[in-house]
Every structure is written in C-alpha cells, then in structure tokens.
Amino acid sequence: MLRKSLLALVALGTLTWGANLDTTKTKMTWTAYKFYDKTPVSGTFGDIKYDFGKVPTSIEGLKGAKATINGLSVDLADETKNQTVKENFFQQFKSPEIVVVIDKITADAKNKNKGRLEATITMNGKSIPAWLPYEVKKDKFYAQGVVDFNDFALNSALAKLHESCKELHEGKTWSEATISVEIPIKK
C-alpha cells in the first residue's frame, strides 16, 4: 500500500530534457507481495492529488512537485480486499495521508533518457528519503522505486494486515512494495 504512495511521488517527477509531460494522464500503481515466492499483488489509489506548481517544461521543472495520497482510497479492483487493507493497514496509521515530494532530479551523465528522482516520502508521521530511477522510452516516462513499510514504523500495521491475511497469504506478507509511475510525453 505504501508502495502506491511512492508511485504517486514518482509520477510527479517525470520529464525529459525539452519534453512536456502530459501530467493529466499520469498512471501510478503499486505492487505488494505475498507468499514465500513473492507473488505480486497490484493496485492503485483512487484519491491522489498532484501539485506540479507551474507546468514543468524540463525534467528540472519537476523539482518541488508533490503528490498527496489518501491511503483509504486503496484500490485492488476487489471491494473485499480494499476493505481488508483499509481496516487492517491504512487505518492503523497515525494519518492515512501519504505525501511524496520530489527534492532533486539527477540525470544520467551518459544517457539523458535515464536518471533518478530523489524524493521525500512522508507516511505514518515519518519522512524518509527515496530514490526512484527513471527512464524515458517510446514517448513515456517511467519511474519505479521500492518502499519498506518498516522504515515508516509500520511494523504493527503490517503485522495486523499479515494476521488478517495469514491463511490467504500462506503465512507470508512482505514488508516492501514497488511503486511504478507512467506519464505520457506530449508531442
């Protein structure tokens, strides 16, 4: 679930040199993991607010971009699963709001279509730095990063989620999630 928030953050900072991102079509997804073989479970959030300030005209224009995510809007395309995750995970947070701010953009020295977003993710009242490597290909910006919920002092929330899904997850709910962001580039 926290991974979703990372995805939203990544979505904020996606622009290549001289390209314009179509931020109105930003797609953010997260992937959590269950079972010992780390089987993926993916979803998104229904309530994400993006603040780009002014419209970015270069990748550097993403600096300061912000995503505010309502964790209670988790969407796994299954209302029963949504309710389980809301009640047993996000409602255990100090606040269900997740905020991601892009602090710095570092382009790859050899390939202008690659680099990393350096962000601060605030979740459960704790702010943690995160790196989200990005790549531009086929007229889209892609960024992806990993979040570990334990870094946000969410051990008890994760334990409650694990307990509620123990049988369904065959005894294993992973503490990390992958956040993915995709933004089309305007031509």
CYANA upper distance limits for C-alpha pairs under 8 A (distance plus 0.5 A):
  1 MET  CA      5 SER  CA      7.71
  1 MET  CA     30 TRP  CA      7.36
  1 MET  CA     31 THR  CA      8.32
  1 MET  CA     32 ALA  CA      7.40
  1 MET  CA     71 GLY  CA      7.87
  1 MET  CA     74 VAL  CA      7.73
  1 MET  CA     90 PHE  CA      8.49
  1 MET  CA    177 ALA  CA      7.60
  2 LEU  CA      6 LEU  CA      7.18
  2 LEU  CA     30 TRP  CA      8.45
  2 LEU  CA     71 GLY  CA      8.46
  2 LEU  CA     98 ILE  CA      8.31
  2 LEU  CA    123 MET  CA      8.27
  2 LEU  CA    147 VAL  CA      7.32
  2 LEU  CA    149 PHE  CA      7.19
  2 LEU  CA    177 ALA  CA      7.26
  3 ARG  CA      7 LEU  CA      6.82
  3 ARG  CA     30 TRP  CA      5.58
  3 ARG  CA     31 THR  CA      7.17
  3 ARG  CA     32 ALA  CA      7.65
  3 ARG  CA    146 VAL  CA      7.23
  3 ARG  CA    147 VAL  CA      6.15
  3 ARG  CA    176 GLU  CA      7.95
  3 ARG  CA    177 ALA  CA      5.06
  3 ARG  CA    178 THR  CA      5.70
  3 ARG  CA    179 ILE  CA      5.18
  4 LYS  CA      8 ALA  CA      6.89
  4 LYS  CA     28 MET  CA      7.48
  4 LYS  CA     29 THR  CA      6.19
  4 LYS  CA     30 TRP  CA      4.77
  4 LYS  CA     31 THR  CA      7.98
  4 LYS  CA     43 GLY  CA      8.06
  4 LYS  CA     44 THR  CA      6.44
  4 LYS  CA     45 PHE  CA      7.38
  4 LYS  CA    177 ALA  CA      8.33
  4 LYS  CA    178 THR  CA      8.13
  4 LYS  CA    179 ILE  CA      5.95
  4 LYS  CA    180 SER  CA      8.30
  5 SER  CA      9 LEU  CA      6.86
  5 SER  CA     30 TRP  CA      8.30
  5 SER  CA     67 ALA  CA      8.49
  5 SER  CA     69 ILE  CA      6.68
  5 SER  CA     71 GLY  CA      8.44
  5 SER  CA     98 ILE  CA      6.49
  5 SER  CA     99 VAL  CA      7.63
  5 SER  CA    100 VAL  CA      7.51
  5 SER  CA    121 ILE  CA      8.39
  5 SER  CA    179 ILE  CA      7.71
  6 LEU  CA     10 VAL  CA      6.70
  6 LEU  CA     30 TRP  CA      8.39
  6 LEU  CA    100 VAL  CA      7.27
  6 LEU  CA    121 ILE  CA      7.54
  6 LEU  CA    145 GLY  CA      7.42
  6 LEU  CA    146 VAL  CA      8.12
  6 LEU  CA    147 VAL  CA      7.59
  6 LEU  CA    178 THR  CA      8.33
  6 LEU  CA    179 ILE  CA      5.65
  6 LEU  CA    180 SER  CA      8.14
  7 LEU  CA     11 ALA  CA      6.71
  7 LEU  CA     28 MET  CA      5.60
  7 LEU  CA     29 THR  CA      6.41
  7 LEU  CA     30 TRP  CA      6.81
  7 LEU  CA    143 ALA  CA      8.32
  7 LEU  CA    144 GLN  CA      7.41
  7 LEU  CA    145 GLY  CA      7.93
  7 LEU  CA    178 THR  CA      8.26
  7 LEU  CA    179 ILE  CA      4.53
  7 LEU  CA    180 SER  CA      5.22
  7 LEU  CA    181 VAL  CA      5.71
  8 ALA  CA     12 LEU  CA      7.14
  8 ALA  CA     28 MET  CA      5.92
  8 ALA  CA     29 THR  CA      8.25
  8 ALA  CA     48 ILE  CA      7.73
  8 ALA  CA     67 ALA  CA      6.33
  8 ALA  CA     68 THR  CA      8.35
  8 ALA  CA     69 ILE  CA      7.90
  8 ALA  CA    100 VAL  CA      7.69
  8 ALA  CA    179 ILE  CA      8.24
  8 ALA  CA    180 SER  CA      8.45
  8 ALA  CA    181 VAL  CA      7.24
  9 LEU  CA     13 GLY  CA      7.62
  9 LEU  CA     66 LYS  CA      7.13
  9 LEU  CA     67 ALA  CA      5.86
  9 LEU  CA     99 VAL  CA      8.08
  9 LEU  CA    100 VAL  CA      5.15
  9 LEU  CA    101 VAL  CA      6.81
  9 LEU  CA    102 ILE  CA      7.45
  9 LEU  CA    119 ALA  CA      7.85
  9 LEU  CA    121 ILE  CA      8.27
 10 VAL  CA     14 THR  CA      7.54
 10 VAL  CA    102 ILE  CA      8.27
 10 VAL  CA    117 LEU  CA      7.62
 10 VAL  CA    132 LEU  CA      7.09
 10 VAL  CA    143 ALA  CA      6.35
 10 VAL  CA    144 GLN  CA      7.50
 10 VAL  CA    145 GLY  CA      8.48
 10 VAL  CA    179 ILE  CA      8.32
 10 VAL  CA    180 SER  CA      7.71
 10 VAL  CA    181 VAL  CA      6.19
 11 ALA  CA     23 THR  CA      8.44
 11 ALA  CA     26 THR  CA      6.72
 11 ALA  CA     27 LYS  CA      7.72
 11 ALA  CA     28 MET  CA      7.00
 11 ALA  CA    143 ALA  CA      7.84
 11 ALA  CA    181 VAL  CA      5.44
 11 ALA  CA    182 GLU  CA      7.08
 11 ALA  CA    183 ILE  CA      7.26
 12 LEU  CA     23 THR  CA      8.34
 12 LEU  CA     50 TYR  CA      7.32
 12 LEU  CA     51 ASP  CA      8.27
 12 LEU  CA     52 PHE  CA      7.30
 12 LEU  CA     62 LEU  CA      7.17
 12 LEU  CA     65 ALA  CA      6.00
 12 LEU  CA     66 LYS  CA      6.70
 12 LEU  CA     67 ALA  CA      6.99
 12 LEU  CA    101 VAL  CA      8.42
 12 LEU  CA    102 ILE  CA      7.61
 13 GLY  CA     59 ILE  CA      7.69
 13 GLY  CA     62 LEU  CA      5.27
 13 GLY  CA     63 LYS  CA      7.54
 13 GLY  CA     65 ALA  CA      7.05
 13 GLY  CA    102 ILE  CA      6.83
 13 GLY  CA    105 ILE  CA      8.34
 13 GLY  CA    117 LEU  CA      7.18
 14 THR  CA     21 LEU  CA      7.41
 14 THR  CA     59 ILE  CA      6.94
 14 THR  CA     62 LEU  CA      7.36
 14 THR  CA    134 TYR  CA      8.19
 14 THR  CA    141 PHE  CA      6.26
 14 THR  CA    142 TYR  CA      7.88
 14 THR  CA    143 ALA  CA      8.00
 14 THR  CA    183 ILE  CA      7.28
 15 LEU  CA     19 ALA  CA      6.72
 15 LEU  CA     20 ASN  CA      6.94
 15 LEU  CA     21 LEU  CA      6.22
 15 LEU  CA     56 PRO  CA      8.04
 15 LEU  CA     57 THR  CA      8.17
 15 LEU  CA     58 SER  CA      6.29
 15 LEU  CA     59 ILE  CA      4.70
 15 LEU  CA     60 GLU  CA      8.34
 15 LEU  CA     61 GLY  CA      8.45
 15 LEU  CA     62 LEU  CA      7.71
 15 LEU  CA    141 PHE  CA      7.23
 15 LEU  CA    185 ILE  CA      8.21
 16 THR  CA     20 ASN  CA      8.07
 16 THR  CA     58 SER  CA      6.47
 16 THR  CA     59 ILE  CA      5.47
 16 THR  CA    112 LYS  CA      7.86
 16 THR  CA    113 ASN  CA      6.92
 16 THR  CA    136 VAL  CA      7.49
 16 THR  CA    141 PHE  CA      8.30
 17 TRP  CA     58 SER  CA      5.62
 17 TRP  CA     59 ILE  CA      6.27
 17 TRP  CA    112 LYS  CA      7.73
 18 GLY  CA     57 THR  CA      6.85
 18 GLY  CA     58 SER  CA      5.69
 18 GLY  CA     59 ILE  CA      8.28
 19 ALA  CA     57 THR  CA      6.96
 19 ALA  CA     58 SER  CA      6.60
 19 ALA  CA     59 ILE  CA      8.41
 19 ALA  CA    185 ILE  CA      7.15
 19 ALA  CA    186 LYS  CA      7.72
 20 ASN  CA     56 PRO  CA      7.39
 20 ASN  CA     57 THR  CA      5.99
 20 ASN  CA     58 SER  CA      7.39
 20 ASN  CA    185 ILE  CA      6.21
 20 ASN  CA    186 LYS  CA      5.95
 20 ASN  CA    187 LYS  CA      8.23
 21 LEU  CA     56 PRO  CA      8.07
 21 LEU  CA     57 THR  CA      8.46
 21 LEU  CA    141 PHE  CA      8.43
 21 LEU  CA    183 ILE  CA      6.97
 21 LEU  CA    184 PRO  CA      6.44
 21 LEU  CA    185 ILE  CA      4.86
 21 LEU  CA    186 LYS  CA      6.18
 22 ASP  CA     26 THR  CA      7.73
 22 ASP  CA    183 ILE  CA      6.95
 22 ASP  CA    184 PRO  CA      5.97
 22 ASP  CA    185 ILE  CA      6.10
 22 ASP  CA    186 LYS  CA      6.16
 23 THR  CA    183 ILE  CA      6.82
 23 THR  CA    184 PRO  CA      8.00
 25 LYS  CA    183 ILE  CA      6.83
 25 LYS  CA    184 PRO  CA      7.28
 26 THR  CA    181 VAL  CA      7.67
 26 THR  CA    182 GLU  CA      6.40
 26 THR  CA    183 ILE  CA      5.18
 26 THR  CA    184 PRO  CA      7.74
 27 LYS  CA    181 VAL  CA      6.22
 27 LYS  CA    182 GLU  CA      5.66
 27 LYS  CA    183 ILE  CA      6.93
 28 MET  CA     44 THR  CA      6.91
 28 MET  CA    179 ILE  CA      7.90
 28 MET  CA    180 SER  CA      6.28
 28 MET  CA    181 VAL  CA      5.05
 28 MET  CA    182 GLU  CA      7.02
 29 THR  CA     42 SER  CA      7.47
 29 THR  CA     43 GLY  CA      6.18
 29 THR  CA     44 THR  CA      5.16
 29 THR  CA     45 PHE  CA      8.26
 29 THR  CA    179 ILE  CA      6.54
 29 THR  CA    180 SER  CA      5.81
 29 THR  CA    181 VAL  CA      7.02
 30 TRP  CA     42 SER  CA      6.05
 30 TRP  CA     43 GLY  CA      6.02
 30 TRP  CA     44 THR  CA      6.39
 30 TRP  CA    177 ALA  CA      7.18
 30 TRP  CA    178 THR  CA      6.07
 30 TRP  CA    179 ILE  CA      4.98
 30 TRP  CA    180 SER  CA      6.55
 31 THR  CA     40 PRO  CA      6.47
 31 THR  CA     41 VAL  CA      5.91
 31 THR  CA     42 SER  CA      4.72
 31 THR  CA     43 GLY  CA      7.03
 31 THR  CA    177 ALA  CA      5.95
 31 THR  CA    178 THR  CA      5.57
 31 THR  CA    179 ILE  CA      6.99
 32 ALA  CA     40 PRO  CA      6.28
 32 ALA  CA     41 VAL  CA      5.70
 32 ALA  CA     42 SER  CA      6.77
 32 ALA  CA    174 TRP  CA      7.70
 32 ALA  CA    176 GLU  CA      7.06
 32 ALA  CA    177 ALA  CA      4.95
 32 ALA  CA    178 THR  CA      7.07
 33 TYR  CA     38 LYS  CA      5.63
 33 TYR  CA     39 THR  CA      5.87
 33 TYR  CA     40 PRO  CA      5.12
 33 TYR  CA     41 VAL  CA      6.23
 33 TYR  CA    173 THR  CA      6.83
 33 TYR  CA    174 TRP  CA      5.91
 33 TYR  CA    176 GLU  CA      7.87
 33 TYR  CA    177 ALA  CA      7.42
 34 LYS  CA     38 LYS  CA      5.80
 34 LYS  CA     39 THR  CA      5.78
 34 LYS  CA     40 PRO  CA      7.09
 34 LYS  CA     41 VAL  CA      7.78
 34 LYS  CA    169 HIS  CA      5.95
 34 LYS  CA    170 GLU  CA      8.45
 34 LYS  CA    172 LYS  CA      6.12
 34 LYS  CA    173 THR  CA      5.15
 34 LYS  CA    174 TRP  CA      6.43
 35 PHE  CA     39 THR  CA      6.45
 35 PHE  CA    169 HIS  CA      5.78
 35 PHE  CA    170 GLU  CA      6.25
 35 PHE  CA    171 GLY  CA      7.35
 35 PHE  CA    172 LYS  CA      5.34
 35 PHE  CA    173 THR  CA      7.01
 36 TYR  CA    170 GLU  CA      8.46
 36 TYR  CA    172 LYS  CA      6.41
 38 LYS  CA    174 TRP  CA      7.97
 42 SER  CA     76 LEU  CA      7.15
 43 GLY  CA     74 VAL  CA      7.86
 43 GLY  CA     75 ASP  CA      6.03
 43 GLY  CA     76 LEU  CA      5.02
 43 GLY  CA     77 ALA  CA      7.72
 44 THR  CA     74 VAL  CA      6.58
 44 THR  CA     75 ASP  CA      5.71
 44 THR  CA     76 LEU  CA      7.22
 45 PHE  CA     69 ILE  CA      7.77
 45 PHE  CA     70 ASN  CA      7.79
 45 PHE  CA     71 GLY  CA      7.52
 45 PHE  CA     73 SER  CA      5.70
 45 PHE  CA     74 VAL  CA      4.97
 45 PHE  CA     75 ASP  CA      5.81
 46 GLY  CA     70 ASN  CA      8.47
 46 GLY  CA     73 SER  CA      5.57
 46 GLY  CA     74 VAL  CA      6.92
 46 GLY  CA     75 ASP  CA      6.93
 47 ASP  CA     69 ILE  CA      6.55
 47 ASP  CA     70 ASN  CA      6.09
 47 ASP  CA     73 SER  CA      6.18
 48 ILE  CA     67 ALA  CA      7.15
 48 ILE  CA     68 THR  CA      6.17
 48 ILE  CA     69 ILE  CA      5.00
 48 ILE  CA     70 ASN  CA      7.00
 49 LYS  CA     67 ALA  CA      6.13
 49 LYS  CA     68 THR  CA      5.62
 49 LYS  CA     69 ILE  CA      6.98
 50 TYR  CA     65 ALA  CA      8.05
 50 TYR  CA     66 LYS  CA      6.29
 50 TYR  CA     67 ALA  CA      5.03
 50 TYR  CA     68 THR  CA      6.97
 51 ASP  CA     65 ALA  CA      6.26
 51 ASP  CA     66 LYS  CA      5.59
 51 ASP  CA     67 ALA  CA      6.84
 52 PHE  CA     56 PRO  CA      7.70
 52 PHE  CA     62 LEU  CA      7.31
 52 PHE  CA     64 GLY  CA      7.85
 52 PHE  CA     65 ALA  CA      5.02
 52 PHE  CA     66 LYS  CA      6.91
 53 GLY  CA     64 GLY  CA      8.30
 53 GLY  CA     65 ALA  CA      7.16
 55 VAL  CA     61 GLY  CA      8.21
 56 PRO  CA     60 GLU  CA      8.27
 56 PRO  CA     61 GLY  CA      4.99
 56 PRO  CA     62 LEU  CA      6.45
 57 THR  CA     61 GLY  CA      6.60
 58 SER  CA     62 LEU  CA      7.96
 59 ILE  CA     63 LYS  CA      8.44
 59 ILE  CA    105 ILE  CA      7.68
 60 GLU  CA    104 LYS  CA      8.47
 60 GLU  CA    105 ILE  CA      6.79
 62 LEU  CA    102 ILE  CA      7.38
 62 LEU  CA    105 ILE  CA      8.16
 63 LYS  CA    102 ILE  CA      5.85
 63 LYS  CA    103 ASP  CA      6.08
 63 LYS  CA    104 LYS  CA      6.18
 63 LYS  CA    105 ILE  CA      7.19
 64 GLY  CA    101 VAL  CA      6.55
 64 GLY  CA    102 ILE  CA      5.67
 64 GLY  CA    103 ASP  CA      6.27
 64 GLY  CA    104 LYS  CA      8.44
 65 ALA  CA    101 VAL  CA      6.21
 65 ALA  CA    102 ILE  CA      5.92
 66 LYS  CA     99 VAL  CA      7.58
 66 LYS  CA    100 VAL  CA      6.10
 66 LYS  CA    101 VAL  CA      4.94
 66 LYS  CA    102 ILE  CA      7.02
 67 ALA  CA     99 VAL  CA      6.17
 67 ALA  CA    100 VAL  CA      5.66
 67 ALA  CA    101 VAL  CA      7.06
 68 THR  CA     97 GLU  CA      7.36
 68 THR  CA     98 ILE  CA      6.32
 68 THR  CA     99 VAL  CA      5.09
 68 THR  CA    100 VAL  CA      7.11
 69 ILE  CA     97 GLU  CA      6.18
 69 ILE  CA     98 ILE  CA      5.48
 69 ILE  CA     99 VAL  CA      6.73
 70 ASN  CA     74 VAL  CA      8.26
 70 ASN  CA     96 PRO  CA      6.52
 70 ASN  CA     97 GLU  CA      5.41
 70 ASN  CA     98 ILE  CA      6.96
 71 GLY  CA     86 LYS  CA      8.03
 71 GLY  CA     90 PHE  CA      6.38
 71 GLY  CA     96 PRO  CA      5.48
 71 GLY  CA     97 GLU  CA      6.36
 71 GLY  CA     98 ILE  CA      7.20
 72 LEU  CA     86 LYS  CA      6.01
 72 LEU  CA     90 PHE  CA      6.69
 72 LEU  CA     91 GLN  CA      7.89
 72 LEU  CA     96 PRO  CA      6.81
 73 SER  CA     86 LYS  CA      8.48
 74 VAL  CA     82 ASN  CA      6.62
 74 VAL  CA     85 VAL  CA      8.10
 74 VAL  CA     86 LYS  CA      7.54
 75 ASP  CA     79 GLU  CA      8.44
 75 ASP  CA     82 ASN  CA      6.38
 76 LEU  CA     81 LYS  CA      7.08
 76 LEU  CA     82 ASN  CA      6.43
 77 ALA  CA     82 ASN  CA      8.17
 78 ASP  CA     82 ASN  CA      6.62
 79 GLU  CA     83 GLN  CA      6.62
 80 THR  CA     84 THR  CA      6.81
 81 LYS  CA     85 VAL  CA      6.69
 82 ASN  CA     86 LYS  CA      6.59
 83 GLN  CA     87 GLU  CA      6.52
 84 THR  CA     88 ASN  CA      6.30
 84 THR  CA     89 PHE  CA      8.35
 84 THR  CA    161 LEU  CA      8.24
 84 THR  CA    164 SER  CA      8.08
 85 VAL  CA     89 PHE  CA      5.77
 85 VAL  CA     90 PHE  CA      7.19
 85 VAL  CA    161 LEU  CA      7.30
 86 LYS  CA     90 PHE  CA      5.47
 86 LYS  CA     91 GLN  CA      6.32
 87 GLU  CA     91 GLN  CA      5.78
 87 GLU  CA     92 GLN  CA      7.93
 88 ASN  CA     92 GLN  CA      7.12
 88 ASN  CA    157 ALA  CA      7.22
 88 ASN  CA    160 LYS  CA      6.14
 88 ASN  CA    161 LEU  CA      5.40
 88 ASN  CA    164 SER  CA      7.61
 89 PHE  CA     93 PHE  CA      7.71
 89 PHE  CA    157 ALA  CA      5.54
 89 PHE  CA    158 LEU  CA      6.85
 89 PHE  CA    160 LYS  CA      7.34
 89 PHE  CA    161 LEU  CA      6.06
 90 PHE  CA     96 PRO  CA      6.07
 90 PHE  CA    157 ALA  CA      8.04
 91 GLN  CA     95 SER  CA      8.20
 91 GLN  CA     96 PRO  CA      6.96
 92 GLN  CA    157 ALA  CA      5.96
 93 PHE  CA    123 MET  CA      8.49
 93 PHE  CA    124 ASN  CA      5.64
 93 PHE  CA    154 LEU  CA      7.92
 93 PHE  CA    157 ALA  CA      7.62
 94 LYS  CA    124 ASN  CA      5.65
 94 LYS  CA    125 GLY  CA      6.98
 95 SER  CA    123 MET  CA      8.22
 95 SER  CA    124 ASN  CA      6.34
 95 SER  CA    125 GLY  CA      7.70
 96 PRO  CA    123 MET  CA      8.23
 96 PRO  CA    124 ASN  CA      7.68
 97 GLU  CA    123 MET  CA      7.29
 97 GLU  CA    124 ASN  CA      8.29
 98 ILE  CA    121 ILE  CA      7.74
 98 ILE  CA    122 THR  CA      6.23
 98 ILE  CA    123 MET  CA      5.41
 98 ILE  CA    124 ASN  CA      8.17
 99 VAL  CA    121 ILE  CA      6.26
 99 VAL  CA    122 THR  CA      5.59
 99 VAL  CA    123 MET  CA      7.26
100 VAL  CA    119 ALA  CA      7.06
100 VAL  CA    120 THR  CA      6.18
100 VAL  CA    121 ILE  CA      5.00
100 VAL  CA    122 THR  CA      6.85
101 VAL  CA    119 ALA  CA      5.89
101 VAL  CA    120 THR  CA      5.85
101 VAL  CA    121 ILE  CA      7.15
102 ILE  CA    117 LEU  CA      7.12
102 ILE  CA    118 GLU  CA      6.49
102 ILE  CA    119 ALA  CA      4.82
102 ILE  CA    120 THR  CA      7.14
103 ASP  CA    117 LEU  CA      8.19
103 ASP  CA    118 GLU  CA      6.13
103 ASP  CA    119 ALA  CA      5.62
103 ASP  CA    120 THR  CA      7.35
104 LYS  CA    117 LEU  CA      6.59
104 LYS  CA    118 GLU  CA      5.49
104 LYS  CA    119 ALA  CA      7.37
105 ILE  CA    115 GLY  CA      7.95
105 ILE  CA    116 ARG  CA      6.49
105 ILE  CA    117 LEU  CA      5.26
105 ILE  CA    118 GLU  CA      6.58
106 THR  CA    115 GLY  CA      6.03
106 THR  CA    116 ARG  CA      5.84
106 THR  CA    117 LEU  CA      6.99
106 THR  CA    118 GLU  CA      8.22
107 ALA  CA    111 ASN  CA      8.15
107 ALA  CA    112 LYS  CA      6.63
107 ALA  CA    113 ASN  CA      8.23
107 ALA  CA    114 LYS  CA      6.60
107 ALA  CA    115 GLY  CA      4.62
107 ALA  CA    116 ARG  CA      6.95
108 ASP  CA    112 LYS  CA      6.44
108 ASP  CA    113 ASN  CA      8.10
108 ASP  CA    114 LYS  CA      5.92
108 ASP  CA    115 GLY  CA      5.08
108 ASP  CA    116 ARG  CA      8.28
111 ASN  CA    115 GLY  CA      8.46
113 ASN  CA    135 GLU  CA      5.97
113 ASN  CA    136 VAL  CA      5.45
113 ASN  CA    137 LYS  CA      7.92
114 LYS  CA    133 PRO  CA      8.01
114 LYS  CA    134 TYR  CA      6.06
114 LYS  CA    135 GLU  CA      4.88
114 LYS  CA    136 VAL  CA      6.99
115 GLY  CA    133 PRO  CA      6.25
115 GLY  CA    134 TYR  CA      5.87
115 GLY  CA    135 GLU  CA      7.17
116 ARG  CA    131 TRP  CA      6.87
116 ARG  CA    132 LEU  CA      5.85
116 ARG  CA    133 PRO  CA      4.54
116 ARG  CA    134 TYR  CA      5.84
117 LEU  CA    131 TRP  CA      6.23
117 LEU  CA    132 LEU  CA      5.48
117 LEU  CA    133 PRO  CA      6.68
117 LEU  CA    134 TYR  CA      7.53
118 GLU  CA    129 PRO  CA      7.61
118 GLU  CA    130 ALA  CA      6.39
118 GLU  CA    131 TRP  CA      5.25
118 GLU  CA    132 LEU  CA      6.94
119 ALA  CA    129 PRO  CA      6.19
119 ALA  CA    130 ALA  CA      5.72
119 ALA  CA    131 TRP  CA      6.82
119 ALA  CA    132 LEU  CA      8.17
120 THR  CA    127 SER  CA      6.75
120 THR  CA    128 ILE  CA      6.05
120 THR  CA    129 PRO  CA      4.95
120 THR  CA    130 ALA  CA      6.52
121 ILE  CA    127 SER  CA      5.94
121 ILE  CA    128 ILE  CA      5.86
121 ILE  CA    129 PRO  CA      6.75
121 ILE  CA    130 ALA  CA      7.38
122 THR  CA    126 LYS  CA      5.88
122 THR  CA    127 SER  CA      4.65
122 THR  CA    128 ILE  CA      6.94
123 MET  CA    127 SER  CA      7.04
123 MET  CA    152 PHE  CA      6.85
124 ASN  CA    152 PHE  CA      6.80
124 ASN  CA    153 ALA  CA      7.83
124 ASN  CA    154 LEU  CA      7.82
125 GLY  CA    152 PHE  CA      8.35
126 LYS  CA    152 PHE  CA      6.16
126 LYS  CA    153 ALA  CA      8.17
127 SER  CA    152 PHE  CA      8.08
128 ILE  CA    151 ASP  CA      8.02
128 ILE  CA    152 PHE  CA      7.99
130 ALA  CA    145 GLY  CA      8.08
130 ALA  CA    147 VAL  CA      8.27
131 TRP  CA    145 GLY  CA      6.97
132 LEU  CA    143 ALA  CA      6.48
132 LEU  CA    144 GLN  CA      5.79
132 LEU  CA    145 GLY  CA      5.03
132 LEU  CA    146 VAL  CA      8.31
133 PRO  CA    143 ALA  CA      6.14
133 PRO  CA    144 GLN  CA      6.41
133 PRO  CA    145 GLY  CA      7.19
134 TYR  CA    141 PHE  CA      7.65
134 TYR  CA    142 TYR  CA      5.99
134 TYR  CA    143 ALA  CA      4.59
134 TYR  CA    144 GLN  CA      7.09
135 GLU  CA    141 PHE  CA      6.50
135 GLU  CA    142 TYR  CA      5.85
135 GLU  CA    143 ALA  CA      6.94
136 VAL  CA    140 LYS  CA      6.14
136 VAL  CA    141 PHE  CA      4.98
136 VAL  CA    142 TYR  CA      6.63
137 LYS  CA    141 PHE  CA      7.14
137 LYS  CA    142 TYR  CA      8.35
139 ASP  CA    184 PRO  CA      6.60
139 ASP  CA    185 ILE  CA      5.72
139 ASP  CA    186 LYS  CA      8.27
140 LYS  CA    182 GLU  CA      7.12
140 LYS  CA    183 ILE  CA      6.04
140 LYS  CA    184 PRO  CA      4.82
140 LYS  CA    185 ILE  CA      5.83
141 PHE  CA    181 VAL  CA      8.27
141 PHE  CA    182 GLU  CA      6.03
141 PHE  CA    183 ILE  CA      5.52
141 PHE  CA    184 PRO  CA      6.70
141 PHE  CA    185 ILE  CA      7.44
142 TYR  CA    180 SER  CA      7.74
142 TYR  CA    181 VAL  CA      6.07
142 TYR  CA    182 GLU  CA      5.20
142 TYR  CA    183 ILE  CA      7.19
143 ALA  CA    180 SER  CA      6.26
143 ALA  CA    181 VAL  CA      5.65
143 ALA  CA    182 GLU  CA      7.27
144 GLN  CA    178 THR  CA      7.40
144 GLN  CA    179 ILE  CA      5.93
144 GLN  CA    180 SER  CA      4.94
144 GLN  CA    181 VAL  CA      6.85
145 GLY  CA    178 THR  CA      6.18
145 GLY  CA    179 ILE  CA      5.80
145 GLY  CA    180 SER  CA      7.31
146 VAL  CA    176 GLU  CA      7.21
146 VAL  CA    177 ALA  CA      6.16
146 VAL  CA    178 THR  CA      4.96
146 VAL  CA    179 ILE  CA      6.62
147 VAL  CA    176 GLU  CA      5.94
147 VAL  CA    177 ALA  CA      5.88
147 VAL  CA    178 THR  CA      6.92
147 VAL  CA    179 ILE  CA      8.10
148 ASP  CA    152 PHE  CA      8.09
148 ASP  CA    175 SER  CA      6.10
148 ASP  CA    176 GLU  CA      4.73
148 ASP  CA    177 ALA  CA      7.06
149 PHE  CA    153 ALA  CA      7.45
149 PHE  CA    154 LEU  CA      6.07
149 PHE  CA    155 ASN  CA      7.64
149 PHE  CA    158 LEU  CA      8.05
149 PHE  CA    175 SER  CA      6.02
149 PHE  CA    176 GLU  CA      6.58
149 PHE  CA    177 ALA  CA      8.45
150 ASN  CA    154 LEU  CA      5.76
150 ASN  CA    155 ASN  CA      5.88
150 ASN  CA    175 SER  CA      7.11
154 LEU  CA    158 LEU  CA      6.51
155 ASN  CA    159 ALA  CA      6.55
156 SER  CA    160 LYS  CA      6.65
157 ALA  CA    161 LEU  CA      6.76
158 LEU  CA    162 HIS  CA      6.49
158 LEU  CA    175 SER  CA      7.56
159 ALA  CA    163 GLU  CA      6.55
160 LYS  CA    164 SER  CA      6.74
161 LEU  CA    165 CYS  CA      6.74
162 HIS  CA    166 LYS  CA      5.91
162 HIS  CA    169 HIS  CA      8.40
162 HIS  CA    171 GLY  CA      8.19
162 HIS  CA    172 LYS  CA      7.68
162 HIS  CA    173 THR  CA      6.07
165 CYS  CA    169 HIS  CA      6.24
165 CYS  CA    173 THR  CA      8.49
166 LYS  CA    170 GLU  CA      6.39
166 LYS  CA    171 GLY  CA      5.28
166 LYS  CA    172 LYS  CA      7.33
166 LYS  CA    173 THR  CA      8.21
167 GLU  CA    171 GLY  CA      6.65
169 HIS  CA    173 THR  CA      6.89
